[in-house]
Amino acid sequence: MKFQPDPLIKFIRRSKKTILLIVIVSIITLAVSTIASILLSTFHNIRFPSLGTIYVIGVEAYGGDINTTQDGKQYVDWGTVYPGTLTDRSFYLKSKSNRLVILNLTITNLSFKNSTGDNVTETPPIENPMNITWNYNNTLLHPSEEIYVTLTLKASSDSLFLEYLITYNVTSFSLDITITALEQY
């Protein structure tokens, strides 16, 4: 009686090129998936601390999340900001006018710093990469009236902005927040 090789061994001998191709494609797919996962995971870990200097005209800002430096400048510490998330900071505003006023919010001087503390001079690839809104609804403020406002900061999660943050090694940002009382006649 003649020994017959196992059917599995026969199959392997007949199909070794096909099996080798399947193994190579599987290894390449696994490697590419792993590399892509590692690269994409860096986008979820982007974060940077930030400060917003507050300037007020015709109103007084105080309390809540307002901080004051030794030289009297007021600022909001936004803490660590993650792209795509909302960060709220609240404080009081009191009218210093002797007339009815409405308030205007302006954001200027947005600047980014890299890990060496240098300003990043390249312009971000999107308009308004850091957006601030507030819950004030243009209600008239009477003389000496105070209100509690909340500013909401959202850092863009646009892929172009994320690439900008990584490319220029952005680690922090600052901006100026100006709140102006506009007299109503």
FIKOLZA-1660 file (N, C-alpha, C; in steps of 0.1 Angstrom, whole numbers, plus 5000, padded with zeros to 4 digits):
% residues 185
   i   px   py   pz ch aa at
   1 5008 4988 5000  A  M  N
   1 5000 5000 5000  A  M CA
   1 5009 5012 5000  A  M  C
   2 5006 5021 4991  A  K  N
   2 5013 5033 4989  A  K CA
   2 5008 5044 4998  A  K  C
   3 5018 5051 5004  A  F  N
   3 5014 5062 5013  A  F CA
   3 5009 5074 5005  A  F  C
   4 4997 5079 5008  A  Q  N
   4 4992 5091 5001  A  Q CA
   4 4993 5103 5010  A  Q  C
   5 4999 5114 5005  A  P  N
   5 5001 5126 5013  A  P CA
   5 4987 5132 5017  A  P  C
   6 4986 5138 5027  A  D  N
   6 4974 5144 5032  A  D CA
   6 4968 5153 5022  A  D  C
   7 4955 5154 5020  A  P  N
   7 4949 5164 5010  A  P CA
   7 4953 5178 5013  A  P  C
   8 4956 5182 5025  A  L  N
   8 4960 5196 5028  A  L CA
   8 4973 5199 5023  A  L  C
   9 4982 5189 5024  A  I  N
   9 4996 5191 5019  A  I CA
   9 4995 5192 5004  A  I  C
  10 4987 5184 4997  A  K  N
  10 4986 5185 4983  A  K CA
  10 4981 5199 4979  A  K  C
  11 4971 5204 4986  A  F  N
  11 4965 5217 4983  A  F CA
  11 4976 5228 4984  A  F  C
  12 4984 5227 4995  A  I  N
  12 4994 5237 4997  A  I CA
  12 5005 5237 4986  A  I  C
  13 5009 5225 4982  A  R  N
  13 5019 5224 4971  A  R CA
  13 5013 5230 4958  A  R  C
  14 5001 5227 4956  A  R  N
  14 4995 5232 4943  A  R CA
  14 4992 5247 4943  A  R  C
  15 4990 5253 4955  A  S  N
  15 4985 5267 4956  A  S CA
  15 4995 5275 4963  A  S  C
  16 5008 5272 4964  A  K  N
  16 5017 5279 4972  A  K CA
  16 5019 5294 4968  A  K  C
  17 5018 5297 4955  A  K  N
  17 5019 5311 4950  A  K CA
  17 5007 5319 4955  A  K  C
  18 4995 5313 4954  A  T  N
  18 4983 5320 4958  A  T CA
  18 4983 5322 4973  A  T  C
  19 4987 5313 4981  A  I  N
  19 4988 5314 4995  A  I CA
  19 4999 5325 4999  A  I  C
  20 5010 5325 4992  A  L  N
  20 5020 5335 4995  A  L CA
  20 5015 5349 4992  A  L  C
  21 5008 5350 4981  A  L  N
  21 5002 5363 4978  A  L CA
  21 4992 5368 4989  A  L  C
  22 4983 5359 4993  A  I  N
  22 4974 5362 5004  A  I CA
  22 4981 5366 5017  A  I  C
  23 4991 5359 5020  A  V  N
  23 4999 5363 5032  A  V CA
  23 5005 5377 5031  A  V  C
  24 5012 5380 5019  A  I  N
  24 5018 5392 5017  A  I CA
  24 5008 5404 5017  A  I  C
  25 4996 5402 5011  A  V  N
  25 4986 5412 5011  A  V CA
  25 4981 5415 5025  A  V  C
  26 4979 5404 5032  A  S  N
  26 4974 5405 5046  A  S CA
  26 4984 5413 5055  A  S  C
  27 4997 5410 5054  A  I  N
  27 5007 5417 5061  A  I CA
  27 5008 5432 5057  A  I  C
  28 5007 5435 5044  A  I  N
  28 5007 5449 5040  A  I CA
  28 4995 5456 5045  A  I  C
  29 4983 5450 5044  A  T  N
  29 4971 5456 5049  A  T CA
  29 4972 5459 5064  A  T  C
  30 4977 5450 5072  A  L  N
  30 4978 5452 5086  A  L CA
  30 4988 5463 5089  A  L  C
  31 4999 5464 5082  A  A  N
  31 5009 5474 5084  A  A CA
  31 5004 5488 5080  A  A  C
  32 4997 5489 5069  A  V  N
  32 4991 5502 5065  A  V CA
  32 4980 5507 5075  A  V  C
  33 4972 5497 5079  A  S  N
  33 4962 5501 5089  A  S CA
  33 4968 5506 5102  A  S  C
  34 4978 5499 5107  A  T  N
  34 4985 5503 5119  A  T CA
  34 4991 5517 5118  A  T  C
  35 4998 5520 5107  A  I  N
  35 5004 5533 5104  A  I CA
  35 4993 5543 5104  A  I  C
  36 4982 5541 5097  A  A  N
  36 4971 5551 5096  A  A CA
  36 4965 5553 5109  A  A  C
  37 4963 5543 5117  A  S  N
  37 4958 5545 5131  A  S CA
  37 4967 5553 5139  A  S  C
  38 4980 5551 5139  A  I  N
  38 4989 5559 5147  A  I CA
  38 4989 5573 5142  A  I  C
  39 4989 5576 5129  A  L  N
  39 4989 5590 5124  A  L CA
  39 4976 5597 5128  A  L  C
  40 4964 5590 5126  A  L  N
  40 4952 5596 5129  A  L CA
  40 4950 5598 5144  A  L  C
  41 4956 5590 5153  A  S  N
  41 4954 5592 5167  A  S CA
  41 4961 5605 5172  A  S  C
  42 4971 5610 5164  A  T  N
  42 4977 5623 5168  A  T CA
  42 4967 5634 5167  A  T  C
  43 4958 5633 5157  A  F  N
  43 4948 5644 5156  A  F CA
  43 4939 5645 5168  A  F  C
  44 4936 5634 5174  A  H  N
  44 4927 5634 5186  A  H CA
  44 4934 5639 5198  A  H  C
  45 4948 5640 5198  A  N  N
  45 4955 5644 5210  A  N CA
  45 4960 5659 5208  A  N  C
  46 4956 5666 5198  A  I  N
  46 4960 5680 5197  A  I CA
  46 4953 5688 5207  A  I  C
  47 4960 5696 5215  A  R  N
  47 4955 5704 5225  A  R CA
  47 4965 5716 5227  A  R  C
  48 4960 5727 5231  A  F  N
  48 4969 5738 5234  A  F CA
  48 4963 5748 5244  A  F  C
  49 4971 5753 5253  A  P  N
  49 4966 5763 5263  A  P CA
  49 4964 5776 5256  A  P  C
  50 4956 5785 5262  A  S  N
  50 4953 5798 5256  A  S CA
  50 4949 5808 5266  A  S  C
  51 4951 5820 5262  A  L  N
  51 4946 5832 5270  A  L CA
  51 4939 5842 5261  A  L  C
  52 4929 5848 5267  A  G  N
  52 4923 5859 5259  A  G CA
  52 4923 5871 5268  A  G  C
  53 4930 5882 5263  A  T  N
  53 4930 5894 5271  A  T CA
  53 4917 5902 5268  A  T  C
  54 4911 5907 5279  A  I  N
  54 4899 5914 5278  A  I CA
  54 4900 5929 5279  A  I  C
  55 4895 5936 5269  A  Y  N
  55 4895 5950 5269  A  Y CA
  55 4880 5955 5270  A  Y  C
  56 4877 5964 5278  A  V  N
  56 4863 5969 5279  A  V CA
  56 4863 5984 5277  A  V  C
  57 4852 5988 5270  A  I  N
  57 4850 6002 5268  A  I CA
  57 4836 6005 5272  A  I  C
  58 4834 6014 5282  A  G  N
  58 4820 6017 5286  A  G CA
  58 4814 6007 5295  A  G  C
  59 4821 5996 5299  A  V  N
  59 4815 5986 5308  A  V CA
  59 4827 5982 5317  A  V  C
  60 4823 5975 5328  A  E  N
  60 4833 5970 5337  A  E CA
  60 4831 5955 5336  A  E  C
  61 4842 5947 5335  A  A  N
  61 4842 5932 5336  A  A CA
  61 4848 5928 5349  A  A  C
  62 4841 5918 5355  A  Y  N
  62 4846 5913 5368  A  Y CA
  62 4840 5900 5372  A  Y  C
  63 4846 5893 5382  A  G  N
  63 4840 5881 5387  A  G CA
  63 4841 5869 5378  A  G  C
  64 4835 5858 5382  A  G  N
  64 4835 5846 5373  A  G CA
  64 4849 5842 5369  A  G  C
  65 4851 5840 5356  A  D  N
  65 4863 5835 5351  A  D CA
  65 4873 5846 5347  A  D  C
  66 4871 5858 5351  A  I  N
  66 4880 5869 5348  A  I CA
  66 4892 5868 5358  A  I  C
  67 4904 5869 5352  A  N  N
  67 4916 5870 5360  A  N CA
  67 4922 5884 5358  A  N  C
  68 4931 5888 5367  A  T  N
  68 4937 5901 5366  A  T CA
  68 4952 5899 5368  A  T  C
  69 4960 5905 5359  A  T  N
  69 4975 5905 5361  A  T CA
  69 4979 5915 5372  A  T  C
  70 4991 5915 5376  A  Q  N
  70 4996 5925 5386  A  Q CA
  70 4995 5939 5380  A  Q  C
  71 4997 5941 5367  A  D  N
  71 4996 5954 5361  A  D CA
  71 4981 5958 5358  A  D  C
  72 4972 5950 5362  A  G  N
  72 4958 5954 5360  A  G CA
  72 4951 5949 5348  A  G  C
  73 4958 5942 5339  A  K  N
  73 4952 5937 5327  A  K CA
  73 4943 5925 5330  A  K  C
  74 4931 5925 5324  A  Q  N
  74 4922 5914 5326  A  Q CA
  74 4923 5904 5315  A  Q  C
  75 4921 5891 5319  A  Y  N
  75 4922 5881 5308  A  Y CA
  75 4913 5869 5313  A  Y  C
  76 4910 5861 5303  A  V  N
  76 4903 5848 5305  A  V CA
  76 4913 5837 5301  A  V  C
  77 4915 5828 5311  A  D  N
  77 4923 5816 5308  A  D CA
  77 4914 5805 5302  A  D  C
  78 4915 5802 5290  A  W  N
  78 4906 5792 5283  A  W CA
  78 4910 5778 5287  A  W  C
  79 4922 5777 5294  A  G  N
  79 4926 5763 5297  A  G CA
  79 4931 5756 5285  A  G  C
  80 4931 5743 5285  A  T  N
  80 4936 5735 5274  A  T CA
  80 4924 5733 5264  A  T  C
  81 4926 5737 5252  A  V  N
  81 4916 5737 5242  A  V CA
  81 4918 5725 5232  A  V  C
  82 4907 5718 5229  A  Y  N
  82 4908 5707 5220  A  Y CA
  82 4900 5710 5207  A  Y  C
  83 4906 5708 5196  A  P  N
  83 4898 5711 5183  A  P CA
  83 4885 5705 5183  A  P  C
  84 4875 5712 5179  A  G  N
  84 4861 5707 5178  A  G CA
  84 4853 5707 5190  A  G  C
  85 4859 5711 5202  A  T  N
  85 4851 5712 5214  A  T CA
  85 4848 5726 5218  A  T  C
  86 4838 5727 5226  A  L  N
  86 4834 5741 5231  A  L CA
  86 4839 5743 5245  A  L  C
  87 4844 5755 5248  A  T  N
  87 4849 5759 5261  A  T CA
  87 4842 5772 5265  A  T  C
  88 4835 5772 5277  A  D  N
  88 4828 5783 5282  A  D CA
  88 4835 5790 5293  A  D  C
  89 4835 5803 5293  A  R  N
  89 4840 5812 5304  A  R CA
  89 4829 5823 5306  A  R  C
  90 4826 5825 5319  A  S  N
  90 4816 5834 5322  A  S CA
  90 4821 5845 5332  A  S  C
  91 4814 5857 5332  A  F  N
  91 4818 5868 5341  A  F CA
  91 4807 5878 5340  A  F  C
  92 4808 5888 5349  A  Y  N
  92 4798 5899 5349  A  Y CA
  92 4803 5911 5341  A  Y  C
  93 4793 5918 5335  A  L  N
  93 4796 5931 5328  A  L CA
  93 4786 5941 5335  A  L  C
  94 4792 5953 5338  A  K  N
  94 4784 5963 5344  A  K CA
  94 4785 5976 5335  A  K  C
  95 4774 5982 5332  A  S  N
  95 4774 5994 5323  A  S CA
  95 4780 6006 5332  A  S  C
  96 4789 6013 5326  A  K  N
  96 4795 6025 5332  A  K CA
  96 4789 6038 5326  A  K  C
  97 4780 6036 5316  A  S  N
  97 4775 6047 5309  A  S CA
  97 4763 6053 5317  A  S  C
  98 4760 6066 5314  A  N  N
  98 4748 6072 5320  A  N CA
  98 4736 6072 5310  A  N  C
  99 4737 6064 5299  A  R  N
  99 4727 6062 5289  A  R CA
  99 4725 6047 5287  A  R  C
 100 4714 6044 5280  A  L  N
 100 4711 6030 5275  A  L CA
 100 4722 6026 5266  A  L  C
 101 4727 6014 5267  A  V  N
 101 4737 6009 5258  A  V CA
 101 4734 5995 5253  A  V  C
 102 4740 5991 5242  A  I  N
 102 4740 5977 5238  A  I CA
 102 4755 5973 5237  A  I  C
 103 4758 5961 5238  A  L  N
 103 4772 5956 5239  A  L CA
 103 4776 5950 5225  A  L  C
 104 4789 5953 5222  A  N  N
 104 4795 5947 5210  A  N CA
 104 4807 5939 5214  A  N  C
 105 4809 5927 5208  A  L  N
 105 4820 5918 5211  A  L CA
 105 4829 5918 5198  A  L  C
 106 4842 5920 5200  A  T  N
 106 4851 5919 5189  A  T CA
 106 4863 5911 5193  A  T  C
 107 4868 5902 5184  A  I  N
 107 4879 5894 5186  A  I CA
 107 4890 5899 5176  A  I  C
 108 4902 5902 5182  A  T  N
 108 4913 5906 5173  A  T CA
 108 4926 5900 5178  A  T  C
 109 4937 5902 5170  A  N  N
 109 4950 5898 5173  A  N CA
 109 4952 5883 5177  A  N  C
 110 4945 5875 5170  A  L  N
 110 4947 5860 5172  A  L CA
 110 4962 5857 5168  A  L  C
 111 4969 5851 5177  A  S  N
 111 4983 5846 5173  A  S CA
 111 4985 5833 5180  A  S  C
 112 4994 5825 5172  A  F  N
 112 4997 5812 5177  A  F CA
 112 5012 5812 5180  A  F  C
 113 5016 5804 5190  A  K  N
 113 5030 5802 5193  A  K CA
 113 5034 5787 5192  A  K  C
 114 5047 5785 5188  A  N  N
 114 5051 5771 5186  A  N CA
 114 5058 5767 5199  A  N  C
 115 5064 5755 5199  A  S  N
 115 5069 5749 5211  A  S CA
 115 5082 5756 5216  A  S  C
 116 5088 5765 5208  A  T  N
 116 5099 5773 5213  A  T CA
 116 5095 5787 5218  A  T  C
 117 5082 5789 5217  A  G  N
 117 5076 5802 5222  A  G CA
 117 5076 5813 5212  A  G  C
 118 5080 5810 5199  A  D  N
 118 5080 5819 5189  A  D CA
 118 5066 5820 5182  A  D  C
 119 5063 5833 5178  A  N  N
 119 5050 5834 5171  A  N CA
 119 5051 5827 5157  A  N  C
 120 5040 5820 5154  A  V  N
 120 5039 5814 5141  A  V CA
 120 5034 5825 5131  A  V  C
 121 5042 5828 5121  A  T  N
 121 5039 5839 5112  A  T CA
 121 5031 5835 5100  A  T  C
 122 5029 5822 5098  A  E  N
 122 5021 5818 5087  A  E CA
 122 5006 5819 5090  A  E  C
 123 4999 5824 5081  A  T  N
 123 4984 5826 5083  A  T CA
 123 4977 5812 5083  A  T  C
 124 4968 5810 5092  A  P  N
 124 4960 5798 5092  A  P CA
 124 4953 5796 5079  A  P  C
 125 4951 5783 5075  A  P  N
 125 4946 5780 5062  A  P CA
 125 4930 5782 5061  A  P  C
 126 4924 5785 5072  A  I  N
 126 4909 5787 5071  A  I CA
 126 4906 5800 5078  A  I  C
 127 4895 5806 5075  A  E  N
 127 4890 5818 5081  A  E CA
 127 4884 5814 5095  A  E  C
 128 4887 5822 5105  A  N  N
 128 4881 5820 5119  A  N CA
 128 4884 5806 5124  A  N  C
 129 4897 5803 5126  A  P  N
 129 4900 5790 5132  A  P CA
 129 4896 5789 5147  A  P  C
 130 4895 5800 5153  A  M  N
 130 4891 5801 5167  A  M CA
 130 4879 5810 5167  A  M  C
 131 4867 5805 5171  A  N  N
 131 4855 5813 5170  A  N CA
 131 4850 5815 5184  A  N  C
 132 4846 5827 5188  A  I  N
 132 4840 5830 5201  A  I CA
 132 4826 5836 5199  A  I  C
 133 4817 5830 5206  A  T  N
 133 4803 5836 5206  A  T CA
 133 4800 5839 5220  A  T  C
 134 4788 5845 5222  A  W  N
 134 4784 5848 5236  A  W CA
 134 4769 5847 5237  A  W  C
 135 4764 5846 5249  A  N  N
 135 4749 5845 5251  A  N CA
 135 4742 5858 5252  A  N  C
 136 4749 5869 5250  A  Y  N
 136 4743 5882 5251  A  Y CA
 136 4734 5884 5239  A  Y  C
 137 4722 5889 5240  A  N  N
 137 4712 5890 5229  A  N CA
 137 4708 5904 5225  A  N  C
 138 4718 5914 5227  A  N  N
 138 4715 5928 5223  A  N CA
 138 4705 5935 5231  A  N  C
 139 4702 5930 5243  A  T  N
 139 4693 5937 5253  A  T CA
 139 4699 5950 5257  A  T  C
 140 4691 5960 5258  A  L  N
 140 4696 5973 5262  A  L CA
 140 4700 5972 5277  A  L  C
 141 4711 5978 5280  A  L  N
 141 4716 5979 5294  A  L CA
 141 4713 5993 5299  A  L  C
 142 4707 5994 5311  A  H  N
 142 4705 6007 5317  A  H CA
 142 4718 6011 5325  A  H  C
 143 4719 6024 5328  A  P  N
 143 4731 6028 5336  A  P CA
 143 4733 6020 5348  A  P  C
 144 4745 6015 5350  A  S  N
 144 4749 6007 5362  A  S CA
 144 4743 5993 5362  A  S  C
 145 4736 5989 5352  A  E  N
 145 4730 5976 5352  A  E CA
 145 4741 5966 5349  A  E  C
 146 4740 5954 5356  A  E  N
 146 4750 5944 5354  A  E CA
 146 4743 5931 5348  A  E  C
 147 4750 5924 5340  A  I  N
 147 4746 5911 5335  A  I CA
 147 4757 5901 5336  A  I  C
 148 4753 5888 5336  A  Y  N
 148 4762 5877 5336  A  Y CA
 148 4763 5872 5322  A  Y  C
 149 4775 5872 5316  A  V  N
 149 4776 5867 5302  A  V CA
 149 4785 5854 5301  A  V  C
 150 4783 5846 5291  A  T  N
 150 4791 5835 5289  A  T CA
 150 4797 5835 5275  A  T  C
 151 4810 5835 5274  A  L  N
 151 4817 5834 5261  A  L CA
 151 4820 5820 5258  A  L  C
 152 4818 5816 5246  A  T  N
 152 4820 5802 5242  A  T CA
 152 4830 5802 5231  A  T  C
 153 4841 5795 5233  A  L  N
 153 4852 5793 5223  A  L CA
 153 4851 5780 5217  A  L  C
 154 4853 5780 5204  A  K  N
 154 4854 5767 5196  A  K CA
 154 4866 5768 5187  A  K  C
 155 4875 5759 5189  A  A  N
 155 4886 5757 5180  A  A CA
 155 4882 5748 5168  A  A  C
 156 4885 5752 5156  A  S  N
 156 4881 5744 5145  A  S CA
 156 4887 5730 5145  A  S  C
 157 4879 5721 5140  A  S  N
 157 4884 5707 5138  A  S CA
 157 4886 5704 5123  A  S  C
 158 4886 5715 5115  A  D  N
 158 4888 5713 5100  A  D CA
 158 4902 5707 5098  A  D  C
 159 4903 5697 5089  A  S  N
 159 4916 5690 5087  A  S CA
 159 4927 5699 5083  A  S  C
 160 4924 5710 5075  A  L  N
 160 4934 5719 5071  A  L CA
 160 4940 5727 5083  A  L  C
 161 4931 5730 5093  A  F  N
 161 4936 5737 5105  A  F CA
 161 4944 5727 5114  A  F  C
 162 4940 5715 5115  A  L  N
 162 4947 5705 5122  A  L CA
 162 4961 5703 5116  A  L  C
 163 4962 5702 5103  A  E  N
 163 4975 5701 5097  A  E CA
 163 4983 5713 5100  A  E  C
 164 4978 5725 5100  A  Y  N
 164 4985 5737 5103  A  Y CA
 164 4991 5736 5117  A  Y  C
 165 4983 5732 5127  A  L  N
 165 4987 5730 5141  A  L CA
 165 4999 5721 5142  A  L  C
 166 4998 5710 5134  A  I  N
 166 5009 5700 5135  A  I CA
 166 5021 5705 5127  A  I  C
 167 5019 5710 5115  A  T  N
 167 5031 5715 5107  A  T CA
 167 5039 5725 5114  A  T  C
 168 5032 5735 5121  A  Y  N
 168 5039 5746 5127  A  Y CA
 168 5041 5744 5142  A  Y  C
 169 5038 5732 5147  A  N  N
 169 5041 5728 5161  A  N CA
 169 5034 5738 5170  A  N  C
 170 5022 5742 5168  A  V  N
 170 5015 5751 5176  A  V CA
 170 5012 5745 5190  A  V  C
 171 5016 5753 5200  A  T  N
 171 5014 5748 5214  A  T CA
 171 5005 5757 5222  A  T  C
 172 5003 5769 5217  A  S  N
 172 4994 5779 5225  A  S CA
 172 4989 5790 5215  A  S  C
 173 4980 5797 5220  A  F  N
 173 4975 5808 5213  A  F CA
 173 4970 5819 5222  A  F  C
 174 4969 5831 5217  A  S  N
 174 4963 5842 5225  A  S CA
 174 4955 5851 5215  A  S  C
 175 4946 5858 5221  A  L  N
 175 4937 5867 5213  A  L CA
 175 4932 5878 5222  A  L  C
 176 4928 5889 5216  A  D  N
 176 4922 5900 5224  A  D CA
 176 4907 5900 5222  A  D  C
 177 4900 5902 5233  A  I  N
 177 4885 5902 5233  A  I CA
 177 4882 5917 5237  A  I  C
 178 4875 5924 5229  A  T  N
 178 4871 5937 5232  A  T CA
 178 4855 5938 5233  A  T  C
 179 4851 5943 5245  A  I  N
 179 4836 5944 5247  A  I CA
 179 4834 5959 5248  A  I  C
 180 4826 5965 5239  A  T  N
 180 4823 5979 5239  A  T CA
 180 4808 5982 5241  A  T  C
 181 4806 5992 5250  A  A  N
 181 4792 5996 5252  A  A CA
 181 4789 6007 5242  A  A  C
 182 4779 6005 5233  A  L  N
 182 4775 6014 5223  A  L CA
 182 4762 6022 5228  A  L  C
 183 4763 6035 5230  A  E  N
 183 4752 6043 5235  A  E CA
 183 4741 6043 5225  A  E  C
 184 4729 6042 5230  A  Q  N
 184 4716 6042 5222  A  Q CA
 184 4709 6055 5225  A  Q  C
 185 4706 6063 5214  A  Y  N
 185 4699 6076 5216  A  Y CA
 185 4685 6075 5214  A  Y  C
% end
